[in-house]
Amino acid sequence: MKGDRVEIVIDAGESTRTYEVVATRAGRRVDVTHGRGIVEVTEVTRGGTPVRTARFMAARVLALVEHPAPRGAHADDERPPQVSAA
């Protein structure tokens, strides 16, 4: 969904580097896969076509944080109790 983003922190020797992959348009999402020593973060369209891909060596990844886009409230969501002024 537009606004979804993944933040990746990499060990770059004497310092760290931070990268972000963001779903830039409506209907796109960000997928994370890992295997065989590689972490792959991909922005994908509704149809599954990759738009952008970032690959990192798993041994160098210090943190991978997924930030979902803010979602609107639904009708069945609980509302906080209202305090009446007396």
QUITA-V873305 format. One record per helix or strand. SS is the DSSP state (hx for helix, st for strand). FROM is the first residue (numbers start at 1). TO is the last residue. If there is no record, write none. Layout:
# QUITA-V873305
SS/FROM/TO, SS/FROM/TO
This chain:
# QUITA-V873305
st/5/11, st/16/22, st/29/35, st/38/44, st/50/57, hx/58/60, st/61/67
